[in-house]
Structures are given as C-alpha cells and as structure tokens.
Amino acid sequence: MKLVLEALEKANTEALPALVLLAEQEKLLGELPKDRSRLQSQVSAVLKNQAGKVLTDPLELVYATDCIIGILQVPQKKGLSREDRLRLAASRIGDLQRSRSWSKTAISADGLTIPEMKALAEGLHLSAYEFRKYKSEKKPEKSEAETILWVAGENMKKAAVALAEAETVSGLINTCRDLVNEPGSHLDPNDFTDVARRAAKEFGLTIKVRDEKKLQSEGFMGLWTVGKGSDRPPRMVTLGYDGKAAMKGGKAPHLVLVGKGVTFDTGGISIKPSQGMWEMKSDMAGAATVLSALCAIAALKLPIKASAVLCLAENRPGNAAVLPGDIFTAKNGKTVMVDNTDAEGRLILSDGLAEAGALGATHIIDLATLTGAIIRAIGPSIAGLFCNDEDFTRLMLQAGGTASEKFCVMPLEEEYREYLDDPVADMKNVGKQEAGAITAALFLQEFVPPKTAWSHWDIAGTAFTTAPWKYYRPGATGWGVRTLVEVARMLAG
C-alpha cells in the first residue's frame, strides 16, 4: 500500500476512482475539495439520514458520475480510544479499497489532529498485512493501490513527519508479525539469531550472540535447562543502540528490553494437550516484539541508550530434557527446582534479567507470553503489567494510552511469595494453582538487579489472536511495539 499526502486546497478529483469522507454522526471530519463543493447539500442530507443508524454497508454513497464519494462513520466501538477507532475506520477503508479494486482512494482528513492522522495511517498499514507465505494459491500481482490523505496545507510538514513514523513503526510491527506467524520448525533459535544479525546490520545495532557452550560456561543455566532437550540448542542474543542519551540526575537512562523467545513450546516433559498446541509457535512473541521495538527506536533516532536481550530456546521432551524435580543454579546464584517443565519462560527470562543488569540497565521491561492465568484474569485485549517502581508504572501507562495499547496494573503481592518456597532448593518455578500470573512475576522479581526499575508485561492474551480483532487479522498482532517506542521516547525526554 502506498500512502501519500496532498493539500486539500490543491486537491483534484479528476481520474480519482473513490473519495472517502469520515464522519461522526452528522459531522464530517474532513471537507470536500472545491471541485466537489456543489455536492455539499447532498452530503449533509446523507449524514442526517445516517445519524443513529447501524449501516449494513459501512460506506453510504453520494451520487457522482465520475467518482465514488462515500461517507464512512467512524466506528463507535465501546472501550476503544479515539485513535484506535480511527485505526479501525482505516482498516474498513482498506477492506473497501481491496474488495472494490479501487486503484486510488482519497481520504479527506483535514479535520483530524496530527496524532489522529498518524493513527489513521497506522490502521491502513496494519490492516493491509497478510501472511501468505505458505499459501499454494498466489494472489495475482496488481499495481500498488494508492491512498491519498488530504490535509490542510499548513499541516503538511507535521503530517509528513507523523506519517513517515507511522510507516516505519507499522512496518516493523508487521515484521514482528511475520516472525511470530512462522511455524516452529521454520524458525528455531539459530534461525531467529540470523534474523537478529540481519536486523543489526540494517539498523546499525551492536550484537553479541551466546551459543549453548557460552551459555553454560558463563552460567546462564536457565536457557540451557530449557533448551537442552532439543537438538536445536538455545541462544542468547544481545543487541544495542546508543542514541546519545541525555544525562538526567547524573545518570543517563538505559532502557533494556528482555524478550521471551521460546520458538516452540511443547511443554517439555510436562507436555501440553495437543488441542491448540499449534499456537505455541507464538511463544517467542516477546523476543520478536523487543527486537522490532529496538529497530524502531533506532530507525527513529530517539536520543536514548537502549538494548534488547532475546532469550531463545525450543522446549522439547528429548533425551536430554530437563526432568520435573531437577535443580539448576541460576546466574545470580539462586537454586531453582523445576516443578513443571511447562513453566519454562520464567527460567529463560532469569538469564535475560541477569544480562540486563550486566549491561547497566536503569530501566528493564521484560515481555513474555507467560501465563494462561493472565488471560483468565483480564481477558485477551489487555496485558498484565507488573512493576516495582510507581514512577515507571505511570510512565508506561501514559505510553500505553498514547499507543492505544491497554494494561491492567497487577500486584506483586509478597504474601504469595511463599508459594514458591521449596524444601530442597531456594525456590521452585511454579506456585499454587491460584494467582498464577502473580507468582510468575514474583519468580522473575527474584532475578531483577538491585535498585533497578523493572516491569514485566504478560502478553499471553494480546500477542496472538485466532479470530479477527480490531484492525488485526487472525494470527500475530505485534502488540507492544508502539508502547515500547513511546516508553523510549518519554524516557529520552
């Protein structure tokens, strides 16, 4: 999809197949160009007729002989921000453009703010995504459809910056979705490492790779414990970006993103039920998200120091697989009894948190499709946010609001810490059946470097969907990339 800007004052509808006017109830959110002003009374009549109606066709047409002019009501879906409703409207415009084979479509957007224009552009990019790599029937190649946003001339420069950022970030979200949608046999830890190497070269990032031998020799035993049952051994990949962060209170912020990257999770010896297990190809969504977010931060040249740690392993019940009851010593010296081999994400993240501390992180965010408990607690549209610092919590919630990605702040309830106590080792990797998402976060907290602001995002519900959701097709969503970019922007000041 090609997205371009034009000044409304110079807009010309000649040779334009379709023009879409966005509306809310009886109010247009953009103007007709001068050469269509004679249709204003008819547009007003259609708007009045639409008010309060639920349309079976999302586009109500105004008569025109040489150009389809449609009025699209911005969806009034409850619970969504205005920007997210505009993304949803944009996805419907994209669907119309594809289903009706419009080669060029204009959207009158001069009534929108710059952030709203950016959201509209994001909706167009994200809804156009398809993962068709493994379809035997290839779509016939067509010339690229063009979408034109008409804005007031005085806003052209600001709109151009916003739309360029929308294209960059949305493109990397879609790259994240490609990674998560790959079958587990086609993206193992080594394959993922190769992806990270290519990204480092493209975006000018530093990269360090630890293979299975280095993980063992350096004491990163969480990754080795999880990954040793597979003949596709684990990897830890550390990537860095230095945007010349400004000093704040004598110390420049260093944001380290840690991602769970279980490229396929069978559950190990504690094997999962077969029904729905195919979705476990998405258990590396945390690693894909932090990789894409760091690339976006670098592409936007944000003035911050940021790193990403990808904890990559395949959880399989092979001959060398970890057994329930086995004990290993984590990087920070604590011993862990593996009660359930299907609670593996927290084991590999213990190494990622240790690496974040070694990098000198001031702020750490780990992302993981960690627990089904979080979905049962707050549903699939919201991520669980755990944090040890109130100021950092407020910043992340503000960033999530800007990005239209929802969080529920969850407690790090110390009363439940005793659920992880073990008579033989310092702790075990699962607690009781209740409070599963909380005890998982409490486990991770044991490995957070001292005096470091840390947050754990449980994205088990938001990272992957088996049905259409908002402006996403079934499959990976790339949820979290936008918010991480906003967090970096806000920390950079």
Steps between C-alpha positions, in 0.01 A plus 500: 500500500628844403396789723552860385405848619331775303387847604121522500520846342664346191297178495363390166255213465556450129597139424436412865292182534393557860491763773420408860368755748525405865213602723380480856122512513407813299847657498762456229861463612629637172381731225406443140747648252387813320415316179246293699350777710175484303436161663516647850123511546468138389777395737323680782176319419675162507663583832165594648349177369788295646477645850418229753485225238701179493605461137517155340740642242762707680513748212197706403541649155431845365408520131783608271549404136879479486606430859357287778455717807432304816432603855644269765390535859791461743409186700369581847632178650493516879826484688721627217685831500420752230829417328420129505156565355670690218735205444191280478339744253818489293490121493147515361612744233782261408255210479274705272792601283607139454151351456395765246840511326545876530843585361500835675303615802500841664406561863415852608681526834550872554265493798730262692782590736854388412487204748164399351643512147786282622252251647306493173821424311588223747158344450552495124844336529409245768173390341667443163723231653460142382715195572474301178849346488367143513192541277527288186264734316682824441307821459531652153742790503332837477638848478533650846183675615547860605332669793508879518447694820374852443610739772509876542808647336622653825518152656687329217847500663382368836275245332787379282717435807216317677417285197867409446520384861176306464640321196828418677347369821212319327746336262698365795182387674419302186853358501436385857176339382686315224739353758226393738289349221786276381459128581721379782701268275585792271622739769720334760741687734777500241267628226377775733862592572561540126198734484650706783836518321332636186304752707818613677667564167199685357440725801857552617472303825774325693446127545639227723397136466549232762467142379433198721866469601530862606170484687631211708848641555362841604234355730185585305343175607133596464528503122711186496261315733201573276672453165719194558225249414490620140758433230452869412702656782418827679648843432519832678521801269581845640452802275586861576416849378665818628296807420722730709266514797489824699616495860218509755585546866858401431410182310374446149214251467577161350186310402548124466224293342501127576294265285388143553583311182380142532485422129269209573364386833385139525508530879801269517458191717192669651356489151208718396166366370506461122193716439614851421869418543568640153456847650821445697696612194411844643684439828789707365283811458678679784838468326353601162337804659811631675711446186251696289469772765878550523520522120223763506679699773816495287316585178337801667838604646358551847755656739527212742724206572299181452572129479306181430572156641345211308473179704460231234429132563282215380319306774489132391491170690822351358741255662688779675189698604473642849295275728246610759689516827833597341685791659726758335694800624396828338740773394448692825584192710147401602402136462176412325307173509311443175159388622333538159699503175214689334579803717814554296469865398589629845812282500644648183399853603708461817803504271372796302451701820853413611634617165301826532670561834843433350425757228438766764127540444321781681162376374407145400184378328457130434230378263373145502205287398538365849175375653152388405404635842530859379246432222257344746541802726473792258413355158679513164493876434710614794856424610592449862749758625710429808748761621720574799506878449198736515652770278589243235147357520348841434731558205411165342127555547531839331698344216238226464226762484683684223543173309143378571635180657328403824653389828366384831735575789544178695633463855836356595332354807774394738260283701501255208881477485493204740316300232837474324689365800655156457636265767804399293588806286478875563178511300294312245369628170125476565274580791147396580226479239359838600676834436708343222583824319604667826724217620664492155582871537623443857732231367644745246544767765750274674739558208459876454824692560490703826383864485374465143157608375348186352173403338365168379236500225301178469383514137354149480161638396600791276784354290299254292137471398314214330220729381490849346559762771462873439724569197697175528448186296517164681854422609772716649425860595839655579335639814737704715734643236319835493500531878869409532587773249297749705669386823840561340388840371376604844811376682712689249307817588 
